[in-house]
Amino acid sequence: MEQSLFRAAAPRPPVGQRPVNWLVRTVDLMMDWQDRRRQRLHLAELPDHLLRDVGLSRADVECEMSKPFWR
């Protein structure tokens, strides 16, 4: 039996599902941004002795807080 040199392309989702996939990815990305912001705010509230316990300084926290939410 002869093997084909080319693989068949992966089937694309039906046209009706493509916007849903885009919407799911967008909502997921926005939730990641929201979670990142929440974690940074929580980190900023920690006292210095707890920051030292995890190996961070107040300057590290300030640097993290200055980042935009998408990074």
HUSULPE-V399348 format. One record per residue. N is the residue number from 1. RES is the residue in three letters. PHI is phi in degrees with one decimal (NA if undefined). PSI is psi as a letter, one per 40 degrees, with the letter a starting at -180 (* if undefined). Layout:
N/RES/PHI/PSI, N/RES/PHI/PSI
//
This chain:
1/MET/NA/h, 2/GLU/-88.8/h, 3/GLN/-94.2/i, 4/SER/-75.9/i, 5/LEU/-80.5/e, 6/PHE/-116.1/h, 7/ARG/-84.2/i, 8/ALA/-69.7/h, 9/ALA/-65.8/i, 10/ALA/-63.3/h, 11/PRO/-64.5/h, 12/ARG/-82.4/i, 13/PRO/-64.3/i, 14/PRO/-55.7/i, 15/VAL/-54.6/d, 16/GLY/-66.6/d, 17/GLN/-91.9/e, 18/ARG/-59.7/d, 19/PRO/-61.3/d, 20/VAL/-65.1/d, 21/ASN/-61.1/d, 22/TRP/-63.0/d, 23/LEU/-65.2/d, 24/VAL/-61.4/d, 25/ARG/-63.5/d, 26/THR/-66.1/d, 27/VAL/-64.1/d, 28/ASP/-61.3/d, 29/LEU/-63.4/d, 30/MET/-65.3/d, 31/MET/-67.8/d, 32/ASP/-61.3/d, 33/TRP/-62.5/d, 34/GLN/-64.4/d, 35/ASP/-65.2/d, 36/ARG/-60.4/d, 37/ARG/-63.2/d, 38/ARG/-62.0/d, 39/GLN/-64.3/d, 40/ARG/-65.9/d, 41/LEU/-63.4/d, 42/HIS/-63.9/d, 43/LEU/-60.6/d, 44/ALA/-65.5/d, 45/GLU/-82.8/e, 46/LEU/-69.2/i, 47/PRO/-71.4/i, 48/ASP/-57.8/d, 49/HIS/-66.6/d, 50/LEU/-74.4/d, 51/LEU/-61.9/d, 52/ARG/-62.3/d, 53/ASP/-60.8/d, 54/VAL/-99.5/e, 55/GLY/82.5/f, 56/LEU/-119.7/i, 57/SER/-110.1/i, 58/ARG/-61.7/d, 59/ALA/-63.9/d, 60/ASP/-61.0/d, 61/VAL/-66.2/d, 62/GLU/-61.9/d, 63/CYS/-62.9/d, 64/GLU/-65.6/d, 65/MET/-68.4/d, 66/SER/-79.1/e, 67/LYS/-73.7/i, 68/PRO/-68.8/i, 69/PHE/-61.9/d, 70/TRP/-84.8/e, 71/ARG/-109.1/*
//
